[in-house]
Every structure is written in structure tokens, then in C-alpha cells.
């Protein structure tokens, strides 16, 4: 291992943490400002790709043993179920509900059913982009 590799890998650990924390922030801020599941998913994917560049695909697969195809399927199910729930409650399609809750550490916070839809989108974006990137990366 060269000195440059050690420096890159050390910096990657810090930067990956920062990117993931920003992805969480963007995901939750998506109801009031630009962001949400799509952008949060892309940021999460960029953090994983950064890990793959600093280390290698096999090492990252050991650290994150995730089947991204299953992640995509679960995300689709969550997104479809959230959208279809409006039909069950006899309201127009994609009608979302929200309410305010007092949460520990957060205080008075509004929670939306749209967040479940965004979670589904997040999982689909991470799953699809990582499947594409790993497929391309394994073609050596």
C-alpha cells in the first residue's frame, strides 16, 4: 500500500461520513426545500462510489453486503404502497397526510406520509444506480 493510498483512504472515510450526513439532511429537508429521496439517494450512491474508488469493489462489498436489486424492489413496493394507500382511504391518488408530533431531540416536528414515498424513491435510486455501477465496475 502506497502513502497516497493511505491518505486517500483516510480522507475518504471522513468525506464519506460528511456526504452521508448531508444525504440524510437533504432527504428530510425535501418537503420544504429542494431535495428528498431522489437527491438523497444520489448523494448516498456518490458516497458508496467514493468508497469503491478509494478501496476496491470487493472490499466495499464485504463492508456493505447489500443486494441492490432487492433494495430496488423493496423501494418500489414502498413507493407504490404509499401512493396506493390513498385509494384505500378513498381520497384522490397521491394524497398525502401529515400531522405534528413532539419527538425527542427534534421537538415539534411535522411528519408526512410523503416521507414514506420519498423513502421508496431513495431505495430505488440507490439500488438502481449501484446495480448499474457495480455491473460496469465488474466488467474487467
DABELVEN-V138441 format. One record per residue. N is the residue number from 1. RES is the residue in one small letter. SS is DSSP state (hx for helix, st for strand, lp for the rest). D_LAST is the distance of its C-alpha to the last C-alpha in Angstrom with 1 decimal. Layout:
{{N | RES | SS | D_LAST} {N | RES | SS | D_LAST}}
//
This chain:
{{1 | x | lp | 21.7} {2 | x | lp | 23.0} {3 | x | hx | 25.8} {4 | x | hx | 23.7} {5 | x | hx | 21.3} {6 | x | hx | 24.4} {7 | x | hx | 26.0} {8 | x | hx | 23.0} {9 | x | hx | 22.6} {10 | x | hx | 26.3} {11 | x | hx | 26.6} {12 | x | hx | 23.8} {13 | x | hx | 25.8} {14 | x | hx | 28.9} {15 | x | hx | 27.3} {16 | x | hx | 25.5} {17 | x | hx | 28.9} {18 | x | hx | 30.6} {19 | x | hx | 28.1} {20 | x | hx | 28.6} {21 | x | hx | 32.3} {22 | x | hx | 32.4} {23 | x | hx | 30.5} {24 | x | hx | 33.2} {25 | x | hx | 35.9} {26 | x | hx | 34.5} {27 | x | hx | 34.3} {28 | x | hx | 37.9} {29 | x | hx | 39.2} {30 | x | lp | 38.0} {31 | x | lp | 41.3} {32 | x | lp | 43.3} {33 | x | lp | 41.0} {34 | x | lp | 37.7} {35 | x | lp | 34.9} {36 | x | lp | 34.4} {37 | x | hx | 31.7} {38 | x | hx | 29.4} {39 | x | hx | 29.4} {40 | x | hx | 29.4} {41 | x | hx | 26.3} {42 | x | hx | 24.5} {43 | x | hx | 25.7} {44 | x | hx | 24.6} {45 | x | hx | 21.1} {46 | x | hx | 21.1} {47 | x | hx | 22.2} {48 | x | hx | 19.4} {49 | x | hx | 16.8} {50 | x | hx | 18.8} {51 | x | hx | 18.5} {52 | x | hx | 14.7} {53 | x | hx | 14.9} {54 | x | hx | 17.6} {55 | x | lp | 16.3} {56 | x | lp | 12.9} {57 | x | hx | 11.7} {58 | x | hx | 13.2} {59 | x | hx | 16.4} {60 | x | hx | 17.0} {61 | x | hx | 16.6} {62 | x | hx | 19.2} {63 | x | hx | 21.4} {64 | x | lp | 21.2} {65 | x | lp | 20.8} {66 | x | lp | 21.3} {67 | x | lp | 20.5} {68 | x | hx | 20.1} {69 | x | hx | 21.0} {70 | x | hx | 24.3} {71 | x | hx | 24.8} {72 | x | hx | 24.7} {73 | x | hx | 27.2} {74 | x | hx | 29.5} {75 | x | hx | 29.5} {76 | x | hx | 30.4} {77 | x | hx | 33.2} {78 | x | hx | 34.6} {79 | x | hx | 34.7} {80 | x | hx | 36.3} {81 | x | hx | 38.7} {82 | x | hx | 39.8} {83 | x | hx | 40.4} {84 | x | hx | 42.1} {85 | x | hx | 44.4} {86 | x | hx | 46.5} {87 | x | hx | 47.5} {88 | x | hx | 48.6} {89 | x | lp | 50.8} {90 | x | lp | 52.2} {91 | x | lp | 51.1} {92 | x | lp | 49.2} {93 | x | lp | 45.5} {94 | x | lp | 43.4} {95 | x | lp | 46.5} {96 | x | lp | 45.7} {97 | x | lp | 48.0} {98 | x | st | 48.4} {99 | x | st | 50.8} {100 | x | st | 51.5} {101 | x | st | 51.2} {102 | x | st | 52.1} {103 | x | st | 49.0} {104 | x | lp | 49.1} {105 | x | lp | 47.7} {106 | x | lp | 47.2} {107 | x | st | 50.8} {108 | x | st | 51.7} {109 | x | st | 48.5} {110 | x | st | 47.9} {111 | x | st | 45.4} {112 | x | st | 44.3} {113 | x | lp | 43.0} {114 | x | hx | 40.7} {115 | x | hx | 38.8} {116 | x | hx | 37.8} {117 | x | hx | 36.5} {118 | x | hx | 34.6} {119 | x | hx | 33.1} {120 | x | hx | 31.9} {121 | x | hx | 30.4} {122 | x | hx | 28.8} {123 | x | hx | 27.1} {124 | x | hx | 25.9} {125 | x | hx | 24.5} {126 | x | hx | 22.7} {127 | x | hx | 21.5} {128 | x | hx | 20.3} {129 | x | hx | 18.6} {130 | x | hx | 16.8} {131 | x | hx | 15.7} {132 | x | hx | 14.3} {133 | x | hx | 12.7} {134 | x | hx | 11.1} {135 | x | hx | 10.0} {136 | x | hx | 8.3} {137 | x | hx | 7.1} {138 | x | hx | 5.7} {139 | x | lp | 3.8} {140 | x | lp | 0.0}}
//
